Amino acid sequence: MMSIADLLAESPFFVGLPSVSLDLLAGCGRNVHFSAGDRILSEGESADEFFVLRHGRVALEIDSPRQGPLVIETLRPGEIVGVSWLLPPYRWTLDARALDDCRAISLDARCLRAKCDDDHDLGYELFKRFAGLIRSRLQATRLQLIDLYRAGAS
Amino acid sequence: MSQVTGPPASPAPMRPVMHRVVRRRQDLDDTVTLWLEPIAEAVGLAAAGQFNMLWAFGIGEAPISLAGSDDGLLVHTVRAVGAVTIALCSASEGTEIGVRGPFGTGWGQAEAEGRDVVVVAGGLGLAPVRPLVMDILSRRDRFGRTSLLVGARSPDTLLYHDELTRLAADGSIEVDITVDTAPPSWPGHVGVVTNLINGAADLSPEAAAFVCGPEVMMRFTARALIDQGLAPEAIAVSLERNMHCAIGHCGHCQLGSTFICKHGPVLPWPRVEPLIAVRER
């Protein structure tokens, strides 16, 4: 049976992270399972954990009063579900819903933030990786905003 | 990848050759596919990636990429965005349309034989890559792992939906579709098309890439492919510009010293990148 550290090492997000750091992360981790349709995160609720998706897909959604829930992005195995745990006020800004039966590793945010405070090398490495993730999601959102495919857009 | 020029254009490239619409399919609210049959003579056989100039008589002509050839019929997918394309989209079966062409460069997929292939299409950019994909499917054993990555605005604006569904089910090539926004009922991916590239962790650095879509999408797609290890020269993109003469005389489609109608529309990324980096005023 693979350890949590081994499972984390399979995610492209953690590629190159030294095993000592993976072990530290794994100390805050546990395996979780969601059935298709389960709500994983809810906008406005406390961001106490985040997830490394191992199997299945997750939809990030935002509820619009006129249009109902809109899917902003779907995440696939290996990807990270949740970044709001990283910075105050530690509150989710989107909903997340399992599209399939999902398996993931949940990482306890309080536990991990405490380890980052104690071990700044670990904290710096994690912040660099999350900054890259936030940048790529911001860029994707910008591209969605300019509505690339509307008639005459090219 | 160096692009390949298709068969030479007609000896009288400015003279439209009469064709008749024999089939019309409404693909999207503003997009139609036309099957054109030659009335007396035929235009030359186009290579995948080339385009024809289609005449709506009394209104004007517009450059439209070949979306396929079907038992001697030209297949063109047209989006209604201006007077000419609105007229073309309104053409019913039996309408006579003038055709000049074929013009420009093809995808040059022969150079990709023996390698993995990734085709990335956004929006109406799926039409020019359709004959490329059909050609790969017809000679499937000559190409390595082949992926078709498709981006669209929303599920209801996804071009060739039924054909993509069949292709995905067939399994000869990998088909991955994403839309920018979707209701929860959409079973596929949501996000920009570059996410599909970033998610393709096992993309071979030796792969050949063919990209067609809005210019911004192609810019970010090319960068994402390069970030995944592809050589810039292994990426071919198809540019859309305001072609008028289509034979490199009038300069309407000129970018620097490049006439998109003649030297393109398919060009290697290293040649395109500096051209589209110049901001339009």
Interface residues (C-beta under 8 A of the other chain):
Chain A: P12 R57 A59 E61 Q67 G68 P69 L70 V71 I72 E73 T74 R76 G78 E79 R97 L99 S136 Q139 A140 L143 Q144 I146 D147 L148 Y149 R150 A151 G152 A153 S154
Chain B: D30 R79 A80 V81 G122 G123 L124 G151 A152 R153 T157 T178 D180 T181 A182 P183 P184 W186 P187 G188 H189 V190 G191 V192 T194 N195 N198 G199 A201 G213 P214 E215 V216 M217 F220 E240
